Amino acid sequence: MYSSQITRAVPTCVIFLIDQSGSMADPFGGDEQTRKADFVARVVNHALHDLIIRCTKTEEVRNYYHVSVIGYGRDVSSALSGALSDLAVAPISEVADHPARIEAGYKRVSDGAGGYVEMPVRYPVWVYPHADGGTPMCQALGRARDILTRWLAQHPRGFPPTVLHLTDGESGDGDPTGIGEELMSLGTDDGRVLLFNCHVSARRSRKVEYPAADTGLPDGFARTLFRISSPLPEPFLAAAQQLGVPAQEGSRGFVFNADPSSVVQFYEIGTSLTGMAPHIWMDA
């Protein structure tokens, strides 16, 4: 299980599910100038760009992935902007062709002599930061379930879809356990849908990363998210270990009270289907 080849003929699907409630306007990571919403949008844009780079062969972006980005706060809707905003799921080549804008910036790179220089870079933006409204988590998980139900009807074979859910608060529309279990009950002939959850906090609290049991979790909300988080299959476990994350057999795709570095690692692990797992390959 979780060992199917990812090819253009048999792609996989990744859903980014992002809390965009009003509390995402709070500062994050000890920097009063950086909101949680701003940081998460940057990381998701980077993850999308990285997927495109991995799928680019001889200047062609090959559709190994289909992608959905769902934001929830004032409402539940696509968080992609521009030409992609009306698409529930977009092939990665469509994502590559339709960024909302291209931003200019600078990146520090080594000068080869022990120092650094600032190099100009241009990078695409698909997701803008939003922070407004409540936390309709059940409705958002239901949207992901509905999208995957339709997608799986057309793609019953291959590596199962992955849902990467980031939130900063408790569900505002009921207990998400039932809908989370429904989502994880879907799947392909290679395994069930993977649901990973990352909770972020503006407070300096002890973080819990990829636990194998809920015994050390601080409250009922943390235990609920743990219960609807999938165990890490071998490809993701290998990716976590390569990043130095203390994951072990039985660890679940769950982080509580994540700091900025944990959020970056969460998306790196969750989108690590290529390059990290030697038994998963993509067609030449």
NORRAHU-V344512 format. One record per residue. N is the residue number from 1. RES is the residue in three letters. BURIAL is b if it has 16 or more other ideal C-beta (glycine too) atoms within 10 Angstrom, else e. Layout:
n: (N,N)
res: (RES,RES)
burial: (BURIAL,BURIAL)
This chain:
n: (1,2,3,4,5,6,7,8,9,10,11,12,13,14,15,16,17,18,19,20,21,22,23,24,25,26,27,28,29,30,31,32,33,34,35,36,37,38,39,40,41,42,43,44,45,46,47,48,49,50,51,52,53,54,55,56,57,58,59,60,61,62,63,64,65,66,67,68,69,70,71,72,73,74,75,76,77,78,79,80,81,82,83,84,85,86,87,88,89,90,91,92,93,94,95,96,97,98,99,100,101,102,103,104,105,106,107,108,109,110,111,112,113,114,115,116,117,118,119,120,121,122,123,124,125,126,127,128,129,130,131,132,133,134,135,136,137,138,139,140,141,142,143,144,145,146,147,148,149,150,151,152,153,154,155,156,157,158,159,160,161,162,163,164,165,166,167,168,169,170,171,172,173,174,175,176,177,178,179,180,181,182,183,184,185,186,187,188,189,190,191,192,193,194,195,196,197,198,199,200,201,202,203,204,205,206,207,208,209,210,211,212,213,214,215,216,217,218,219,220,221,222,223,224,225,226,227,228,229,230,231,232,233,234,235,236,237,238,239,240,241,242,243,244,245,246,247,248,249,250,251,252,253,254,255,256,257,258,259,260,261,262,263,264,265,266,267,268,269,270,271,272,273,274,275,276,277,278,279,280,281,282,283,284)
res: (MET,TYR,SER,SER,GLN,ILE,THR,ARG,ALA,VAL,PRO,THR,CYS,VAL,ILE,PHE,LEU,ILE,ASP,GLN,SER,GLY,SER,MET,ALA,ASP,PRO,PHE,GLY,GLY,ASP,GLU,GLN,THR,ARG,LYS,ALA,ASP,PHE,VAL,ALA,ARG,VAL,VAL,ASN,HIS,ALA,LEU,HIS,ASP,LEU,ILE,ILE,ARG,CYS,THR,LYS,THR,GLU,GLU,VAL,ARG,ASN,TYR,TYR,HIS,VAL,SER,VAL,ILE,GLY,TYR,GLY,ARG,ASP,VAL,SER,SER,ALA,LEU,SER,GLY,ALA,LEU,SER,ASP,LEU,ALA,VAL,ALA,PRO,ILE,SER,GLU,VAL,ALA,ASP,HIS,PRO,ALA,ARG,ILE,GLU,ALA,GLY,TYR,LYS,ARG,VAL,SER,ASP,GLY,ALA,GLY,GLY,TYR,VAL,GLU,MET,PRO,VAL,ARG,TYR,PRO,VAL,TRP,VAL,TYR,PRO,HIS,ALA,ASP,GLY,GLY,THR,PRO,MET,CYS,GLN,ALA,LEU,GLY,ARG,ALA,ARG,ASP,ILE,LEU,THR,ARG,TRP,LEU,ALA,GLN,HIS,PRO,ARG,GLY,PHE,PRO,PRO,THR,VAL,LEU,HIS,LEU,THR,ASP,GLY,GLU,SER,GLY,ASP,GLY,ASP,PRO,THR,GLY,ILE,GLY,GLU,GLU,LEU,MET,SER,LEU,GLY,THR,ASP,ASP,GLY,ARG,VAL,LEU,LEU,PHE,ASN,CYS,HIS,VAL,SER,ALA,ARG,ARG,SER,ARG,LYS,VAL,GLU,TYR,PRO,ALA,ALA,ASP,THR,GLY,LEU,PRO,ASP,GLY,PHE,ALA,ARG,THR,LEU,PHE,ARG,ILE,SER,SER,PRO,LEU,PRO,GLU,PRO,PHE,LEU,ALA,ALA,ALA,GLN,GLN,LEU,GLY,VAL,PRO,ALA,GLN,GLU,GLY,SER,ARG,GLY,PHE,VAL,PHE,ASN,ALA,ASP,PRO,SER,SER,VAL,VAL,GLN,PHE,TYR,GLU,ILE,GLY,THR,SER,LEU,THR,GLY,MET,ALA,PRO,HIS,ILE,TRP,MET,ASP,ALA)
burial: (e,b,e,b,e,b,b,e,e,b,b,b,b,b,b,b,b,b,b,b,b,b,b,b,b,b,e,b,b,e,e,e,e,e,b,b,b,b,b,b,b,b,b,b,b,e,b,b,b,e,b,b,e,b,b,e,e,e,e,e,b,b,b,b,b,b,b,b,b,b,b,b,b,e,e,b,b,b,b,b,b,e,e,b,e,e,b,b,b,b,b,b,b,b,b,b,e,b,b,b,e,e,e,e,e,e,e,e,e,e,e,e,e,e,e,e,e,e,e,e,e,e,e,b,b,b,b,b,b,b,b,e,b,e,b,b,b,b,b,b,b,b,b,b,b,e,b,b,e,e,b,b,e,e,b,e,e,b,b,b,b,b,b,b,b,b,b,b,b,b,b,e,b,e,e,b,e,e,b,b,e,e,b,b,e,b,b,b,e,b,b,b,b,b,b,b,b,b,b,b,b,b,e,e,e,e,e,b,b,b,b,e,e,b,e,e,b,e,e,e,b,b,e,b,b,b,e,b,b,b,e,b,b,e,b,b,b,b,b,b,b,e,e,e,b,e,b,e,e,e,b,b,b,b,b,b,b,b,b,b,e,b,b,b,b,b,b,b,b,b,b,b,b,b,e,b,b,e,e,b,e,b,e,e)
